[in-house]
Amino acid sequence: MTTPNKIIVIGAGICGLSTAIWLRRAGHDVTLVDREGPGAGASFGNAGLLAQWAMVPVNTPDLLTTGLKYLVNPGSPLFMQWGYLPRLAPWLMRFVARANARDCRRAIEALIPLVTDSVDQHVALTKGTRAEQWIASSDFGYAYPSRKAFEDDAYAWGFKRGCGMVPDIIEGDAVRDVEPILGPATQCLAMLKGHGHITDPGAYMADLAKVLCDEGGAYRRAEVRDIKLSDGRITAVETDQGLITCDHAVLAAGIWSKALMRKLGIKVHLEAERGYHLHFKGPSQVPRNPLMISQGKFAVNPMATGLRCAGTVELGGIQKGPSRAPLDLIRKHAAAVFPDLTYDSIEEWMGFRPTTPDSLPLIGELGGTGVFAAFGHQHVGLTAGPKTGRIVAGLIDGQRPNLDMAPYDANRFQPSTR
Ligand SMILES: Cc1cc2nc3c(=O)[nH]c(=O)nc-3n(C[C@H](O)[C@H](O)[C@H](O)COP(=O)(O)OP(=O)(O)OC[C@H]3O[C@@H](n4cnc5c(N)ncnc54)[C@H](O)[C@@H]3O)c2cc1C
């Protein structure tokens, strides 16, 4: 870096926190702004998986058949707020149009470099800081009711194997030797060795904000209302606390980035995949490693403060409050796969995964504005946030990443660049 810049990072989720820390380490004058506390959005309540194996997006080639089957089955992990359908339709049509072999492979190829070194990226972000305590090494298990159910997942496993992630398959009663918490509903366990998880995502976000301040950055609680440009370049960020002048800004406000992009005159195709968690406090048992439960499609993480089960997808925008059905579904399947689990109480939560039609985030400068995008990481934002932050910090510093950035082009939804 030659000249330190004054940079505002908007949004203190994993993407904004990581970007702010890496920018500060490069010597910039960094202020991270969030209208609530750090980790107020999706980064708080996620499943805490550093999902290095999650390179296959939701819109796979079988999306239409599976999605339609799911929608007519009230016991499936896909939910729809039908009243929202007219507003969802433009995004949904684009999302479904990408559910073909060519586009899905393109998304996977672009997700692989963002997710597969996640544990190393989190370690690099936190080494020697107070935040490193929240990163745990673990294996990861996919729990299936049968060998056939595992084999039905062959499409996704093919890509994992291509990345060197070959599972150990455990069947029948041997499943309980590996994970005693699992009851007979799980007859096949596909284990991946050598990954990691976060033991308290909320506490991790809070500590990352403290790391930023420990290292000389600033954190301000303020709501960003507009981004001011002069001759097409950013000059300031307007907040409910007044104007903050800057040379650059990073837009890392998760799902809420869409509204701020509109202020810049840019329409971005971004929708919320609403997801839920049940957090069992005082559980009688926890799994030895995080798990993905294929019946119900939710993840399970033995966290510092209890057992978290998180997942499901509900399409319905960000205005309506939580629905009962996804929470009930997770509860029903958790009772089926963990038959002996008892607990003191349950906390419930809903959050918004920010998802684009091509399942890829926006990373990079918006035109020549000096405003950089760092959002849109769908189901893998916790996993890919630290790498995204490092890339964005490098771009602002004038570095060229050792990565083809075209798939993440922040301008790709604008008509002139289509
Ligand atoms: C149920 C569920 C489970 C998940 N599990 C995993 C998992 O195991 N692994 C994984 O990798 N990913 C997981 N995800 C996805 C992951 O949580 C998200 O992709 C990620 O947290 C997005 O981070 P972010 O920083 O982009 O946005 P957020 O974490 O949503 O942060 C955005 C921040 O911007 C702030 N903000 C918004 N508007 C403004 C404004 N105008 N002014 C100031 N501040 C503003 C908000 O207050 C918020 O703090 C899960 C998501 C859900 C819902």
The ligand as a Gaussian input file, in Angstrom:
#p B3LYP/6-31G(d) Opt

LIG

0 1
 C      -30.208000     -20.952000       9.130000
 C      -28.910000     -20.554000       8.479000
 C      -27.805000     -21.384000       8.594000
 C      -26.599000     -21.045000       7.974000
 N      -25.513000     -21.845000       8.169000
 C      -24.326000     -21.508000       7.608000
 C      -23.164000     -22.294000       7.857000
 O      -23.186000     -23.243000       8.631000
 N      -22.017000     -21.951000       7.218000
 C      -21.952000     -20.879000       6.371000
 O      -20.900000     -20.646000       5.783000
 N      -23.026000     -20.076000       6.164000
 C      -24.207000     -20.363000       6.770000
 N      -25.294000     -19.571000       6.561000
 C      -25.184000     -18.408000       5.674000
 C      -24.443000     -17.266000       6.351000
 O      -24.954000     -17.078000       7.664000
 C      -24.581000     -15.967000       5.536000
 O      -24.226000     -16.201000       4.192000
 C      -23.639000     -14.909000       6.096000
 O      -23.813000     -14.775000       7.489000
 C      -23.860000     -13.558000       5.419000
 O      -22.967000     -12.654000       6.033000
 P      -22.939000     -11.124000       5.642000
 O      -21.806000     -10.512000       6.362000
 O      -22.974000     -10.999000       4.158000
 O      -24.360000     -10.546000       6.122000
 P      -25.086000     -10.422000       7.616000
 O      -24.424000     -11.374000       8.536000
 O      -26.497000     -10.562000       7.349000
 O      -24.663000      -8.993000       8.057000
 C      -25.192000      -7.818000       7.497000
 C      -25.043000      -6.711000       8.512000
 O      -25.371000      -5.469000       7.865000
 C      -26.030000      -4.653000       8.817000
 N      -26.810000      -3.645000       8.084000
 C      -27.816000      -3.859000       7.226000
 N      -28.264000      -2.710000       6.720000
 C      -27.520000      -1.724000       7.271000
 C      -27.520000      -0.305000       7.151000
 N      -28.368000       0.329000       6.332000
 N      -26.622000       0.405000       7.882000
 C      -25.759000      -0.211000       8.719000
 N      -25.729000      -1.558000       8.870000
 C      -26.595000      -2.307000       8.153000
 C      -26.895000      -5.629000       9.604000
 O      -27.260000      -5.079000      10.869000
 C      -25.981000      -6.832000       9.709000
 O      -25.215000      -6.831000      10.908000
 C      -26.507000     -19.862000       7.201000
 C      -27.590000     -18.993000       7.126000
 C      -28.791000     -19.309000       7.758000
 C      -29.948000     -18.360000       7.685000

